[in-house]
Amino acid sequence: MIVESLEDVIVLTGPLRANFWEAIRTAIALTLHRHPTGVIIDCHGISEINESGAKTFQQALDFVHQHDSARVIFARVPDHVIDVLREVPEVRSQLAITATVEEARRSLDLVVSDPESAKRLDRKKSFNRQILAVQCPNHYDPHVLEVTTELISDRFAKLVIVLPIMVPRELPLQAPMPEEEARAEKFIHEAKELLRHESFAYELRLERTRDLPTLVAETAEEIDAAHIVIGIAADHSEDQAMNKVIRNVMDRVNRSLLFVRGKVEESAETGARFSETV
């Protein structure tokens, strides 16, 4: 087995017939030091693998997940390797796979930090309150953010903006979600531009989850949110699903809640635009 470390990618070549973890540990540690968002393991050169070799991946997963917010994505995995990896339960449940290295890199490098906000965070060592704004999954809407910023009259408040990525239960939680991540990336740029001239500090978070009410409740507790703003889809076809989410959030969260519907266009005859708070 040959191990090559190329920036954020570790390339494995040759047969993997034994646990090779100790040989790749240093390469993964160095990669995480350079790229704390995670590691890409390029598997296209693995000519043979057995169950003992698959244990290498189990230990790699365990090691990477000890680092906050870091992920490991396997790229260009041959079918014969996937077949063996899926026979190891601890690996199968966490097996995030992409067809190309570029796709894996886009998923890992979705950066939500903003230098200007970081400066404001540094200037304010404490905040008198924090506001949590949770965007509607797959319907990231700048209007919801505009409504939220109108509520913040105090420059010593901090706004925490959460962009949920909903991962189906049949996929590992860390699996890349290209379409959802592309929407999130577009919104991140919009949000940074919208908030560029605000005086208060803010933090953008990309959170992978299977259950939105759980994410809202846990994040609200973590930051001790004074208020929670939750975006809901403008499309009325989403109402039934969103009503269920709203009920579940209200059951789980005992804090001030505001639900904001995104901008909706009425029929072309009126051309009117409106927004609603629920």
C-alpha positions as CSV (number, residue, x, y, z in Angstrom):
1,M,0.0,0.0,0.0
2,I,1.3,3.4,-1.0
3,V,0.1,6.6,0.8
4,E,0.5,10.0,-0.8
5,S,-0.5,13.2,0.9
6,L,-1.5,16.0,-1.5
7,E,-2.8,19.1,0.3
8,D,-6.3,18.1,1.4
9,V,-6.3,14.7,-0.3
10,I,-4.7,11.4,0.8
11,V,-4.3,9.0,-2.1
12,L,-4.2,5.2,-1.4
13,T,-2.7,2.9,-4.0
14,G,-2.2,-0.8,-4.0
15,P,-3.7,-3.8,-2.0
16,L,-5.1,-3.2,1.4
17,R,-5.1,-6.6,3.1
18,A,-4.3,-5.5,6.6
19,N,-5.1,-2.6,9.0
20,F,-2.9,0.2,7.7
21,W,-4.0,2.8,10.2
22,E,-0.6,3.5,11.8
23,A,0.8,4.2,8.3
24,I,-1.8,6.8,7.4
25,R,-2.3,8.4,10.9
26,T,0.4,11.0,10.4
27,A,-0.8,11.9,6.9
28,I,-4.4,12.5,8.2
29,A,-3.2,14.5,11.2
30,L,-1.1,16.8,9.0
31,T,-4.0,17.2,6.6
32,L,-6.3,18.2,9.4
33,H,-3.8,20.7,10.6
34,R,-3.8,22.3,7.1
35,H,-7.5,21.8,6.4
36,P,-9.5,21.6,9.7
37,T,-12.8,21.1,7.8
38,G,-11.8,17.6,7.0
39,V,-10.0,15.0,4.9
40,I,-10.5,13.6,1.4
41,I,-9.4,10.0,0.9
42,D,-9.0,9.1,-2.8
43,C,-9.5,5.4,-3.1
44,H,-9.4,4.9,-6.9
45,G,-6.0,3.2,-6.7
46,I,-6.9,0.5,-4.2
47,S,-6.6,-2.8,-6.1
48,E,-7.7,-5.2,-3.4
49,I,-9.2,-4.9,0.1
50,N,-10.4,-7.3,2.8
51,E,-12.2,-6.9,6.1
52,S,-8.9,-6.3,8.0
53,G,-8.0,-3.6,5.5
54,A,-11.4,-2.0,5.9
55,K,-10.6,-1.5,9.7
56,T,-8.2,1.2,8.5
57,F,-11.2,3.2,7.4
58,Q,-13.0,2.7,10.7
59,Q,-10.0,4.0,12.7
60,A,-9.7,6.9,10.3
61,L,-13.3,7.9,10.8
62,D,-13.0,7.7,14.5
63,F,-9.8,9.8,14.5
64,V,-11.3,12.6,12.3
65,H,-14.5,12.8,14.2
66,Q,-12.5,13.6,17.4
67,H,-11.8,17.0,15.7
68,D,-14.6,19.5,16.0
69,S,-16.6,19.9,12.8
70,A,-14.1,17.8,10.8
71,R,-15.4,15.3,8.2
72,V,-13.9,12.6,6.2
73,I,-15.1,11.9,2.6
74,F,-14.1,9.0,0.4
75,A,-13.7,9.9,-3.3
76,R,-13.5,7.7,-6.4
77,V,-14.2,4.5,-4.5
78,P,-14.2,1.4,-6.8
79,D,-17.2,-0.9,-6.6
80,H,-15.1,-3.8,-5.2
81,V,-13.9,-1.5,-2.3
82,I,-17.4,-0.3,-1.6
83,D,-18.7,-3.9,-1.3
84,V,-16.1,-4.7,1.4
85,L,-16.5,-1.5,3.3
86,R,-20.3,-2.0,3.5
87,E,-19.7,-5.3,5.3
88,V,-18.2,-3.4,8.3
89,P,-21.1,-1.9,10.3
90,E,-19.0,0.8,11.9
91,V,-17.8,2.0,8.5
92,R,-21.0,1.4,6.5
93,S,-23.1,3.8,8.7
94,Q,-20.5,6.6,8.2
95,L,-19.5,6.1,4.6
96,A,-19.6,9.5,2.9
97,I,-18.8,8.9,-0.7
98,T,-18.4,11.2,-3.8
99,A,-17.7,10.4,-7.4
100,T,-14.9,12.9,-7.7
101,V,-12.3,14.7,-5.5
102,E,-13.6,18.0,-6.7
103,E,-17.1,17.2,-5.4
104,A,-15.7,16.2,-2.0
105,R,-13.6,19.4,-1.9
106,R,-16.6,21.6,-2.6
107,S,-18.5,19.9,0.3
108,L,-15.6,20.3,2.8
109,D,-14.6,23.9,1.8
110,L,-18.0,25.5,2.2
111,V,-16.7,28.3,4.4
112,V,-19.1,30.3,6.5
113,S,-16.7,32.5,8.5
114,D,-16.6,36.2,7.8
115,P,-13.5,38.4,8.7
116,E,-15.5,41.5,9.4
117,S,-17.8,39.7,11.8
118,A,-14.8,38.1,13.5
119,K,-13.4,41.5,14.2
120,R,-16.7,42.6,15.8
121,L,-16.8,39.4,17.8
122,D,-13.3,40.1,19.0
123,R,-14.1,43.6,20.1
124,K,-17.1,42.4,22.2
125,K,-16.0,39.9,24.7
126,S,-19.6,39.5,26.0
127,F,-23.1,40.1,24.6
128,N,-26.2,41.1,26.5
129,R,-28.2,38.7,24.4
130,Q,-28.0,36.3,21.5
131,I,-30.6,35.9,18.7
132,L,-30.9,32.6,16.9
133,A,-32.1,32.8,13.3
134,V,-32.8,29.4,11.6
135,Q,-33.3,29.4,7.9
136,C,-35.9,27.0,6.3
137,P,-34.1,24.0,4.9
138,N,-33.6,24.3,1.1
139,H,-35.4,27.7,1.1
140,Y,-32.7,30.0,2.4
141,D,-34.3,33.4,2.1
142,P,-32.5,36.8,2.5
143,H,-35.9,38.3,3.4
144,V,-36.0,36.3,6.6
145,L,-32.6,37.6,7.5
146,E,-33.8,41.2,6.7
147,V,-36.7,40.8,9.1
148,T,-34.4,39.4,11.8
149,T,-31.9,42.3,11.5
150,E,-34.8,44.8,11.9
151,L,-35.5,43.3,15.3
152,I,-31.9,43.9,16.6
153,S,-31.7,47.4,18.0
154,D,-28.8,46.7,20.2
155,R,-25.3,46.6,18.8
156,F,-24.2,44.4,21.8
157,A,-26.5,41.6,20.6
158,K,-25.1,38.7,18.6
159,L,-26.9,37.1,15.7
160,V,-26.4,33.3,15.1
161,I,-27.6,32.3,11.7
162,V,-28.1,28.6,11.1
163,L,-28.4,27.1,7.7
164,P,-29.7,23.5,8.1
165,I,-28.6,20.8,5.7
166,M,-31.2,18.0,6.0
167,V,-29.6,14.6,5.5
168,P,-31.9,11.6,4.8
169,R,-31.6,8.8,7.3
170,E,-30.5,6.4,4.7
171,L,-27.3,8.4,4.2
172,P,-24.4,9.0,6.7
173,L,-24.9,12.4,8.5
174,Q,-21.6,13.6,7.0
175,A,-22.5,12.6,3.4
176,P,-22.1,15.4,0.9
177,M,-25.4,17.0,-0.3
178,P,-24.3,18.9,-3.5
179,E,-27.6,20.6,-4.3
180,E,-28.3,21.7,-0.8
181,E,-24.7,22.8,-0.2
182,A,-24.8,24.9,-3.4
183,R,-27.9,26.7,-2.2
184,A,-26.2,27.3,1.2
185,E,-23.1,28.6,-0.5
186,K,-25.1,31.1,-2.6
187,F,-27.0,32.3,0.5
188,I,-23.8,32.7,2.5
189,H,-22.5,35.2,0.0
190,E,-25.9,37.0,0.1
191,A,-25.9,37.1,3.9
192,K,-22.4,38.4,4.2
193,E,-23.3,41.2,1.7
194,L,-26.5,42.0,3.5
195,L,-24.8,42.2,6.9
196,R,-21.6,43.9,5.8
197,H,-22.6,47.3,7.2
198,E,-24.3,46.1,10.4
199,S,-22.7,47.1,13.7
200,F,-23.6,43.9,15.6
201,A,-21.6,40.7,15.5
202,Y,-22.9,37.6,13.7
203,E,-22.0,34.0,13.2
204,L,-23.0,31.8,10.2
205,R,-23.3,28.1,10.9
206,L,-23.9,25.3,8.4
207,E,-25.5,22.5,10.4
208,R,-26.1,18.9,9.1
209,T,-29.2,17.4,10.8
210,R,-32.0,14.9,10.4
211,D,-34.5,16.7,12.5
212,L,-35.0,20.5,12.5
213,P,-36.8,20.9,15.8
214,T,-34.0,19.0,17.6
215,L,-31.4,21.3,15.9
216,V,-33.3,24.4,16.9
217,A,-33.7,23.2,20.5
218,E,-30.1,22.2,21.0
219,T,-28.7,25.3,19.4
220,A,-31.0,27.6,21.4
221,E,-29.8,25.9,24.6
222,E,-26.2,26.1,23.6
223,I,-26.2,29.8,23.0
224,D,-28.9,30.6,25.5
225,A,-30.9,32.4,22.8
226,A,-33.1,35.3,24.0
227,H,-35.2,35.1,20.8
228,I,-35.5,32.5,18.0
229,V,-36.5,33.5,14.5
230,I,-37.4,30.6,12.2
231,G,-37.8,30.9,8.5
232,I,-40.6,29.0,6.8
233,A,-41.1,28.3,3.1
234,A,-42.9,30.9,1.0
235,D,-44.4,28.1,-1.2
236,H,-47.8,27.1,0.2
237,S,-47.2,23.6,-0.9
238,E,-44.7,23.3,2.0
239,D,-47.3,24.4,4.6
240,Q,-48.3,20.9,5.9
241,A,-44.7,19.8,6.5
242,M,-43.8,23.2,8.0
243,N,-46.9,23.2,10.3
244,K,-45.6,19.9,11.7
245,V,-42.2,21.4,12.3
246,I,-43.7,24.5,13.9
247,R,-45.7,22.3,16.3
248,N,-42.7,20.2,17.2
249,V,-40.5,23.3,17.8
250,M,-43.2,24.9,20.1
251,D,-43.4,21.6,22.0
252,R,-39.6,21.5,22.6
253,V,-38.6,25.2,23.0
254,N,-39.7,27.4,25.9
255,R,-38.3,30.6,24.5
256,S,-39.5,33.6,22.5
257,L,-40.3,32.3,19.0
258,L,-41.0,34.2,15.8
259,F,-41.8,32.4,12.5
260,V,-41.2,34.4,9.4
261,R,-42.6,33.4,6.0
262,G,-40.4,34.3,3.0
263,K,-41.5,36.7,0.4
264,V,-44.4,35.5,-1.7
265,E,-45.5,36.7,-5.1
266,E,-49.2,36.8,-5.8
267,S,-50.7,36.3,-9.2
268,A,-49.4,38.3,-12.2
269,E,-52.7,40.3,-12.4
270,T,-52.0,42.1,-9.1
271,G,-48.3,41.9,-9.2
272,A,-48.4,42.5,-5.4
273,R,-45.8,41.3,-3.0
274,F,-46.2,40.5,0.6
275,S,-44.5,38.9,3.6
276,E,-46.1,37.3,6.6
277,T,-45.1,36.5,10.1
278,V,-46.8,33.6,11.8
